Amino acid sequence: MNIILLGPPGAGKGTQARLLVEKHGFVQLSTGDMLRAARTSGTEMGKQVAAVMDRGDLVTDEIVIGLIAEQLDTGAGAKGVIFDGFPRTLAQADALSELLTGRGARLDAVVEMRVDDEAVIRRISGRFTCDRCGEVYHDDTKRPADPEACDKCGENKFKRRADDNADSVRTRLLAYYRETSPLIGYYYAKGQLRSVDGMGEIDAVHTAIESALRP
Ligand code: AP5
C-alpha cells in the first residue's frame, strides 16, 4: 500500500508514519529526514538547502523529487511506502504520480491529518528526538519511560531541530497554507483523500488512520 500522510508541520506525520512502519512493515520516506541527513553528512546539496530549511521555506521541487525518485529506485518499499512530508506542492504531486506509474505502482490513499494551528505550535515547541534512531518525543505528551534512554534503542542522547523556533514555525505554516493545502482539494477531486482528526492522543489518531485505510 502506498500512502501519503498530509498535514501541517507538527501534525504528527512522522509519529504516525513510524507506527505504521512498525505494524505493517511499510517503508517511511520522509523528505525532511532525507534533507537533514544530507546536511549532517555535508553534501553539496545539504549545504545548499541548510539556510532554506532553517528559515522554514520549501526546498526546490527538483531536489525533493530527485530524492524520492532515488529512493523508489532502490526497490525499498515492496510492502508499501508512507510518504511523509512529500508531496508539498502541486508540481511534486504530479511528479509523484508519474514516478509511481512509471514503476507500475499506484497511490492507494492520502490521509489528511487535521490539527489546529495552536496545537501545531505546542507540539513543535516541545518536540525532541532520539539522536540514534529518530524516535519522536514531546516534553509534555510523550516522554521516554527512562528520561536518560530512548524507549526504542536505549540511546542516551536526544536532539532538537534547528527549525523548531517561533520564526521558522510561522514561515512553515505559511508555506503549508500557500503551497501544500491545495493538495487537499487536488486529492479530494481524484477520490483519494481520507481525512482524520489529528487532535486526539497518539494512539487514537493511529486507530483513526488504520480505519481510514480500510477499503
Ligand atoms: P519536515 O521534516 O517534513 O517537517 P514538517 O512537515 O514541518 O513536519 P514536522 O516533522 O515538523 O512534523 P510532523 O507532522 O512529522 O510531526 P511529529 O510527528 O514530529 O520538513 C522540514 C523542512 O524540510 C521543511 O520546512 C522544508 O524546508 C524541507 N522539506 C521537507 N520536505 C519537503 C518537500 N517535500 N518540499 C520542499 N521542502 C521540503 O510530531 C510533532 C510533535 O508532536 C512531537 O513532539 C510528537 O511527539 C508530538 N505529537 C505527535 N502526535 C501527537 C498527538 N496526537 N498528540 C500530542 N502530541 C503529539
Boltz pocket constraint, residues with backbone or C-beta under 6 A from the ligand:
constraints:
  - pocket:
      binder: B
      contacts: [[A, 7], [A, 8], [A, 9], [A, 10], [A, 11], [A, 12], [A, 13], [A, 14], [A, 15], [A, 16], [A, 31], [A, 32], [A, 33], [A, 35], [A, 52], [A, 53], [A, 54], [A, 56], [A, 57], [A, 58], [A, 59], [A, 60], [A, 61], [A, 64], [A, 84], [A, 85], [A, 86], [A, 87], [A, 88], [A, 92], [A, 123], [A, 124], [A, 126], [A, 127], [A, 128], [A, 136], [A, 137], [A, 138], [A, 139], [A, 141], [A, 142], [A, 163], [A, 172], [A, 198], [A, 199], [A, 200], [A, 201], [A, 202], [A, 205]]
      max_distance: 6.0
